[in-house]
């Protein structure tokens, strides 16, 4: 994310150094590396059992003055 807004020489080395010294970063970082495949979620047995909603905002404005969409996903 930093690269999107800033740039300086040895930026990635500076970021790595900062993260190594940050106690909150170290607590949030996983120290266990998973070498196995992830277990898939069980498949729902019927529609509308496992539904997720998400909003995508900040899109270009439409002719009807809309700039966002709602995405609904049913895993069935």
C-alpha positions as CSV (number, residue, x, y, z in Angstrom):
1,X,0.0,0.0,0.0
2,X,2.9,2.3,0.7
3,X,4.2,2.0,-2.9
4,X,0.9,3.5,-4.2
5,X,1.6,6.8,-2.6
6,X,5.3,7.1,-1.7
7,X,8.7,6.1,-3.1
8,X,12.2,6.5,-1.7
9,X,15.5,4.6,-2.1
10,X,15.6,1.4,-0.1
11,X,11.9,1.7,0.7
12,X,11.4,-2.1,1.0
13,X,14.4,-2.5,3.3
14,X,13.1,0.3,5.6
15,X,9.6,-1.2,5.7
16,X,11.0,-4.6,6.6
17,X,13.2,-3.0,9.4
18,X,10.1,-1.2,10.7
19,X,7.9,-4.3,10.8
20,X,10.6,-6.3,12.6
21,X,10.8,-3.7,15.3
22,X,7.0,-3.2,15.6
23,X,5.6,-5.2,18.5
24,X,2.0,-5.0,17.2
25,X,3.1,-6.2,13.8
26,X,4.9,-9.2,15.4
27,X,1.9,-10.2,17.5
28,X,-0.5,-10.0,14.5
29,X,1.9,-12.0,12.3
30,X,1.4,-15.7,12.1
31,X,4.5,-17.6,13.1
32,X,3.1,-21.0,12.0
33,X,3.5,-21.8,8.3
34,X,0.9,-24.1,6.9
35,X,2.4,-26.5,4.5
36,X,-0.9,-28.5,4.1
37,X,-3.8,-27.7,1.8
38,X,-6.6,-25.8,3.4
39,X,-9.7,-27.7,4.3
40,X,-12.7,-26.6,2.2
41,X,-15.9,-25.4,3.8
42,X,-18.7,-27.9,3.9
43,X,-21.2,-27.4,1.0
44,X,-24.6,-26.0,2.1
45,X,-27.5,-28.4,1.7
46,X,-30.0,-25.8,0.5
47,X,-30.1,-22.3,-1.0
48,X,-29.9,-19.3,1.3
49,X,-28.1,-21.2,4.1
50,X,-24.7,-19.5,3.5
51,X,-25.1,-16.0,2.1
52,X,-22.6,-13.1,2.1
53,X,-23.2,-9.5,1.1
54,X,-20.6,-6.9,0.1
55,X,-20.8,-3.3,-1.1
56,X,-18.5,-2.0,-3.8
57,X,-18.4,1.8,-3.6
58,X,-16.6,4.6,-5.4
59,X,-17.4,3.4,-8.9
60,X,-17.9,5.9,-11.8
61,X,-21.3,7.6,-11.6
62,X,-24.0,6.2,-13.8
63,X,-26.7,8.3,-15.6
64,X,-29.0,7.6,-12.6
65,X,-26.5,9.1,-10.2
66,X,-25.4,5.7,-8.7
67,X,-21.7,5.0,-7.8
68,X,-22.0,1.7,-5.9
69,X,-23.3,-1.9,-6.2
70,X,-24.3,-4.5,-3.7
71,X,-23.0,-8.1,-4.4
72,X,-24.8,-11.0,-2.9
73,X,-23.3,-14.5,-3.0
74,X,-25.1,-17.7,-2.1
75,X,-22.6,-20.6,-1.8
76,X,-25.2,-23.2,-2.7
